[in-house]
Amino acid sequence: MVRVTCFIRGVDMKERKIRLQSVEDAKNFVKVATHCDFDVDLYANSIVVDAKSILGVMCMDFRHVLTVRYNGENKEFEAFLNNHMKDIEKIA
C-alpha cells in the first residue's frame, strides 16, 4: 500500500492497485465502497471516477490494473482490496 499526502486538504490518502475482472466484481466493489464513510476514487490513466458510482466504475477498462485512492479505514473494504490485489499477482 502506498500512502500519498494530499497537501491541499492535509489528508493522508491510501493508494492501492486492484484488478476488476468482471461486471460482478465492479458491482461488488461499488457495494463495498458505498459503505465507506470517506471518499473513494478510482483511477485509470487520466480518468478519475467516484468509486461509489456504478456508472463511473462501469466506464473503466477492466483489462487494466486500476488505482484506488481513499482516506479512511473500513475492514470490509480493505478485505475486498486485498482479494483483488492477489489477482494482480497471479496475472503479473
C-alpha positions, -999 to 999 in steps of 0.1 A, spaced: 0 0 0 12 35 -9 4 65 13 0 98 -5 -3 130 14 -27 154 -1 -13 189 7 -44 207 -5 -66 191 22 -39 179 45 -53 144 43 -33 111 43 -45 92 13 -40 55 8 -34 41 -27 -39 5 -38 -37 -13 -72 -66 -37 -80 -80 -55 -109 -117 -58 -116 -122 -87 -140 -160 -87 -144 -192 -67 -141 -199 -87 -109 -165 -76 -95 -174 -40 -103 -208 -43 -87 -193 -58 -55 -166 -31 -55 -192 -3 -56 -213 -20 -30 -184 -22 -6 -172 13 -14 -206 27 -7 -204 15 29 -173 37 34 -178 70 52 -149 86 33 -141 94 -3 -130 66 -26 -118 74 -61 -109 50 -89 -81 60 -114 -72 46 -148 -46 66 -166 -60 102 -167 -96 91 -159 -109 95 -123 -143 84 -112 -161 83 -78 -158 46 -68 -193 48 -52 -208 54 -86 -218 22 -105 -220 42 -138 -185 56 -132 -169 23 -124 -186 5 -153 -170 31 -176 -135 19 -166 -115 -5 -187 -113 -38 -168 -84 -50 -189 -60 -28 -170 -49 -25 -134 -68 3 -116 -57 25 -88 -79 31 -58 -73 62 -36 -91 67 -3 -86 84 30 -102 63 57 -104 28 72 -131 1 66 -123 -36 73 -147 -49 46 -133 -25 20 -97 -34 29 -105 -71 26 -120 -66 -8 -89 -47 -20 -66 -74 -6 -85 -101 -25 -83 -82 -58 -46 -74 -53 -40 -112 -52 -55 -113 -87 -28 -88 -99 0 -110 -85 -14 -141 -104 -16 -122 -137 18 -105 -134 
